[in-house]
């Protein structure tokens, strides 16, 4: 079993160890050590990365996993594996470790705030590459939180961070464990390691943590959303929160400059612009529809006489595609009309066929003859065809001509 050095000192980034095992599987190489400061993935916290060196050889540590027997395995890249017994020098990627410790310790503080303010039970942690999250069950069964509740959580977390309580992690058993007053029951019954933060947080956890609450830095609660019957809460801590704040300030300053508005005026200005843009889009759409309908008389006159009325087969422009139904409906309102309309839409040909009530053709059959996929009623059908030629094929079928004539 590997001795896990981070249990005693989570700030340890350099150490010496001996290789106890090596294996290769599925094109990957793994080393086990008698002792390691590398944290293996678990509890929602990703495994550490870094390097191992022996003599003039070096290996990148790309992942760390623990097996059921407690052996810690290091996924290494960089050449032939060292033999068991070889002494190696390990270096943990400290920036990555510090980031994970800030997120993990901050999660303890935030989860405790969720419990105290909302009575929420936190099920787990996920430290993502950019954002971290916890899943929470709320006592009233809700799966979302208001902005006011998120702000209250953030304010309480900030107060906990400012209090700068000591973070103490140690293995407890017997009466000492029973008296620990944990926030939730441990998921293991042996080797229970308890993480305490001052006198307000105590929970079983095997991860790496900071020494004091103030080292978490800022805790930013981003948003919450439903997730499988629970509430998923997204947050940032430490350097991630600082970078997020800088990004938001830059974006807000740029938006304010573009809008000639103070920071607090930006949302209102943007809302007004969106409303104006939506209104303009509605007006443009109405004008385009009107223009398309103005073409109906000319389309009718350009149609081909046929028994019982007129065949109008026309290809409209891509800009007119949204108004095919309006144009077809206007044509079909004229007695004796069979309207076959097409318009390009990306790489496809949009087809919309309609007929006057006094005609007997089944336009769904014409749609099929055009090679389009779609459906509808005998008097109205729509679909899309791959490539050109759909209109010509439909018109031939309507005239009773053989394909390709």
N, C-alpha and C positions, 0 to 999 in steps of 0.2 A: 504493500500500500504506500502510495506517495505521501510524503510529509508535505502538507500544504502550508507554505511559509506565510501566505497572506493572512492566515488566521491570526497570527501573532503580530504582524506588521503589514498593514495594507499599503503602506508607502514604500515598501521594499521593492526596488526596481532592478537591482543587480544581485546576483547570487551565484554560488558554485554548487554543482551537483554531479552525480555520476549516472551514466546511462544504465538502466536496468533491463531494458528490452527494446527491440526494434522489429517492425513488421511492415510489409508492403501489401496493399490491397487496393484493387480497382485503380491502379495507376497512382496511388498516393502512398507516401512514406510517413510512418509514425514512430516517435520515440517516447519511451517512458523513462522517468527519472526517479531517483530515490527521494528527491526533495525538489519542490518547484514553487516559484512565486507567481507563475502564470495561473490566472483564474480560468477554470474550465466552464464552458457555457452551462448556464443553469439558472433557474429562478427568474427567467426573463432577461437576464444580463448576458450579453454576448461574451464569448471567450476572448482572452487577451491575445495580442500579437506581439512580435518582437524578434529577437535573434538568439541563436545558440552558437557558441564558438568553441573549438578545440584545436589547439595548435594553429596552423595556418588555414584551417577549414572553417567555414561558416554556413549556417543554415537559417533561412527565414522561417519563423514560426507563424503560420497562416491561420491556425485554428487550434483550439485546445478542448478536449473532451475527457470526461471521467467515465470509467466503466463501472459495472455493478459491484466489482470488488474493491472500488476505491482507488484504482490505479489511474493516474492522470497521464493522458496521451497527448503528444504534441505533433501536429501535422507540420512536417518540415519540408522545405524545398531548398536544393542547393548542391546536390551531389551525393556520392556514396555515403551510406549511413555509418556512423561510428559504432564500433563494437561495444557490447556490454562491458561495463567497468570503466569506460572512457570518462575522464573528467571534462565537464563542459562548463562554460561560463554563460549564464543566461542574462539577457537584458530585456526587460518588459518595455513595450512602447508606452512611455509614461503619459503622454498627452491623451492617448486613447483611454488608458486606465483612469486618469483623473476625470475625464469626461464621464465615464461610466459610474465612477464613485459619486460625482455630483448628481447625476440623474437618479442613482439608486438611493442615496441618502435623502435627496429631495423628495423622492417618492414616499419614503417613510413619513416625512413630515406632512405631505399632502394627503396621504391615505388616512393619517391620524386626524387631520382637519375634516375630511369627509365623514369620518366616524363620529367626531364630536359635534359637528354642526348639523349633519343631515342624518346621522344614524346609519350611514352607508357601510356595507361590508365589501372590502376590496378583495377580489379573487386572484389577481395576478398582475404582474408588471411586464411590459414589453419595451425594451430600450431599442428603438429603431435607429437607423443611421442618421436621421435628421430630427425626428420627433419621438417622444416617449408617450406611453399611454397605460392606463389602468382600467380594468373592468370593475364596475361597482354595481351591487344590488342595493336598491333603495328600499326602505321599509314600506313605502306606500305603493311599490310596484312601478313607479315611474321609470321611464327610460331616457329622459332628457332633463336638463337643468336650465334654469333661466340665466340670463346674463348677470342679474343681481346675485344669484347664488354662486356663480363662478367668481364674481368679484369678491364676495365674502370669503370664499375659500382662499383666494389669492392673498387677501389682507391678513387672514389668520396665519397663513404660511409665512408671510413676510415678518410677522411679529415673532414667530417661532425662530426664524433664521436670525433675526436681530437679537434674540435672547442669548444666542451663542452658547447653548447648552453643550455639555460634553457628550460625545457619542462613544458608548462603551459596548463592545461585543465580546461575549465570552460564553463558554459551554456551561450549562447549568443542569443539575439533576436533583432528584429527591425533593426535600422540603424547600430548598432554595428555588427550584423550578416551580413548585406548586405555589409559592408565594410571589411569583414574578408579576402576576396580574397582567397577563399578555392581552393584547388587543384582539387576537383571535387564536384559536387552538393551533398548535404546531401540526404539520403534516407528517412528522416523523416522531417516533417514540424513543429513539436512542440518539445520542450525540446531538442533543438539542442546543443549538447556538442561539442565544438571545441577543438582539440588538436593542440597546436602550439609548434614548436621546433625552437627556435630562430626566425630569420626573413626569413627562407627559406622553412618552411613547415607549412601548416595549412589545416586541414581536419576534418570533423565531425567524432567523434568516441566516443563510450561509454565504451571502455575498460580501463584496468589499465595500467599505464605507469610509467616509471622512472622519477626522478626529473631532471636529466641532461643527455645530450647526451653521455657524457663520460662513464656513467654507463652501456651503452650497451656493452662496451668492443669491441671485434673484430667482424666484420661482414664478413662472408665467403660466397661467392657466389659459390655454388657447380656446378650446371649445369642447362641447360634449355632443355625442350622437348616440342613437340607439344601436345596440349590437347584441343580437341573439337574446333578446329579453332583458339585457342589462344596459347600463349606461357606460359608454366608453369615454373616458376623460383624457384629453390630449394636453400635454404640458411640456415645458422646457425648463431646465435649471442651469445655473452656472454660466459658463462661457456660451453655451447655446442660447440662453436667454439674453445675454448681453448682445450677441450678434443679431438676434431677432429684433431687439430694441433699436439697434443702429439702422438696420434695414428699414424698419417701420418709420423711423424719423426721416431718413433720406427720402423715402417714397412720399411721405406726407409733405415734406418741404417742397419736393418737385411738383407734386400735385397742386399745392398752394400757389406756387409761382405761376403755373400754367393757368390757374383759375383766378389769379389775383385775389386770393382769399386767405384769411387767417386759417390756422390749423383747425380750429373748431368750426369754421364755416365750410370746410371742404365737403363733408358728407351732404350738406344741404345743397351745395352747388352741383355736386355730381348727380344727386337725385333729380334736380331740376333739369339738368342736361339729358338725363336718361328719359325723362318724361317728354321733353321736347323732341328728342330723337325718335321716340316711339310714335309720337303724333305725326312727325314728318314722314315716317315710314308708312303710316296708315294713309296719309294724304297721297303719297307717291303711288302706293298700291291702288288706291281708288282711281287715280288718273290713268294708270296703266290699264286697269280693267276697262275704264271708259274708252280708252283708245282701241283696245282689243275689240270691244263691242261695236265700235264705229266701223269696223271692217266687215261686219256681218252682211250688209247689203252687197258689197263688192264681192264677197266670197260666194254669195248666193248667185249673183249674175255670172260669175266665172264657172259655176257648176255645169255639169253635163246633163242634158235632158235624158230621162230614162222613163220607162213605162210607169205611169202613175205619179210622176213628179220629177224630182231633180236629185242628182248625185253630186254632193259637194265633198270633194276630196282635196284637202289642203294641208300643207305643212307650215306651221307658224314658227316664229322665232323662239329661241330659248327664253328670252325675256317674257314672252307671252305664255309660256308653259303653265304658270299658275292659274291662267284664266281660260284654259281649254274647256273646262266644264261650263263656264258662263257662255262662251261662244257657241259651244255645241247645243246648250239649252236654248239659246236664242234662235239658232237655225232650226232646231227640231220643233220650235213653236210654229213654224211656217208649214202649212199642209203640204204633204207629198215629199218632204225632204228626208234624205238619208245622208247624214253628216259623218264623214270619216276625217278626223283631225289628228295630226301628229305634231310633236315638237321635240327637239333635242333636249336631253337633260343629262348632262355629263356624258358618259360613254353610251348611254342608253337612248332609246327613242320612246318617248311617252306617247301612248295612244289613247284616244278617247272617242268612242263611236256612239252615235245616238240617232234615233229616227223619230219622225212624226208619228203620233198615235194612229194615223190612218194608213200607215204602211205595215207590211207583215214580216219584214226581214228580222231574223234573230241576229242582232249585232254581236252577240257572244260568239257565234260561229264565225263571223267575220274577223273578230279579234284573234281567234284561233288560226284562221287562214293567214293572218298577217304575221304569224309566228311570235305573237306577244304572249306573255304570261300574265294572267289576270282573270277578271270575271265581272259579273254584274247581272243585269236583267236582260230580257229579250230586247227591250227598247233603249237600254243604256248600259255600256260596258267600258271598262278601262283597264289598262295594263301597260307593260313595258316590253320592248323588244330589243334584242342585241343587234347593234349595227343598223345600217340603212336598209331601205327596201320594204319596210313594213307597210307603208302607205300604199305603195304600188301593188303589193300582194293583196291587200284588202280591197282595193278598188277593182282589181281583176275578178276577185271572187264575187263582189257585188254585181258586176256586169255579167257574171256567168261565164267568164273566159277561163281557159286553162292557164295554169301558172306559166309564166315566162313568155306568154304570147305577145 
